[in-house]
Amino acid sequence: MSDLLAIVGTADVDDELLAEIERRRPDRVTVLVEQDQSDWAVDESSAGNALRNRLAVLLHAIEQRTGAVVVGLAGDPEQLLGWRFDRVVSARAPIAARSRSPIPV
């Protein structure tokens, strides 16, 4: 069983992130959203709605392309304190995580 943390950044690199997740072949994926605004989950502006729609598409694509189960969505690394992941990836560059190491904060 492999647990992967996927760090979501800007929309222009979503395809790269999906490819990196697919390459790692995880069983379970937790998604961390890197956003400057902490209230993105309840932001009713068009930007907030667009972000949530994008995340819904991304989470569905992760499950469809990898067969993995998306087990969580976090908006702040502090929400994941104590969680352990086999791998941590982002579209910028893969972060080499030690086996079952805690999330870097």
N, C-alpha and C positions, 0 to 999 in steps of 0.2 A: 504494500500500500504506500503510495507516495503522495505527500501533501505539498502543494505548491502555493506560494504567495505571488500573485500577479499585481504589479503596481501599474495602475492606469494613469497615464499623463494626458497629453493633448490628443485630440481626435485624429490628427494627421499621421499618427504612428500606430493606430489601432491594428492595422493589418500586420505590421511587424510584430506587435505584441502577440497577436493570435498565432502567428507562425512560430514564435519562440515557445509559447505554451504548448502548441501541438508537437513541437520537436521534443519536448521534455516528457511527453506521454504520462501526465499525472493521473492519479485516481480521484483526487479531490483538489479543488481550487478555491482559495479565498482571495477576494479582490479588494485591494486597497486603492482608494481614489485619492489622488494627489490634487487637491484644490486649495486655492488661496482662501476661499470663502468657507467658513465652517458650517454655514447654514444651507449648503447646496441641496441637502435632502428635503428641505421644507420650503425652499425658495420657489415662489409661485410666478416668478418672472419668466419671460420667454427663454432666457438663458438657462435658468434652473430646470424648466421643463425639457429643454433640448438635451441637457446633460443627462437627466434621468432616462429619457428615451434612448439616448446613445448607450447608456449602461445596460438597459434592458436588451438591446440588440447584441451588445458585446457578451453579456452573460449567456444568452441563448446560443450565440456562435461558439463560445467556449465549450458548452455542453455538446453541441452538434458535431463540432470538428474533432473533439478529443475523446468523447465518451465519458469524460470526467464529470463529477458532480460538483457544482458550485455550492459550497457549504456556507459561505458568508460574504458580506460586503461591509467594509469598514471605511470610514471617512477620516480617520486619524490613527496614526501608528500606535498611540497610547491605548487604543481599544484592543490591540493585539498583544499587549504585554503578557508574557507567560506562554503565549502560543508558540509552537515549534513547527518549522517547515523544513522539508528536505531540500527545497530549491526556492529561490526568490528570483523572479524575472521582471524586467521592465523592457519597454521598447528601446530605451536609450542604450542600455548594454546589460547583458545578464550579470547578475550579482552572484558570485560563487558563494554559496552558502554551505557551511559545514553540515554534515549529516545531522539532522534533527536539531540544528542549532536554533536558539531563540531569535526572534526577529530583531534586526538591528534598529535601534531607535536613535 
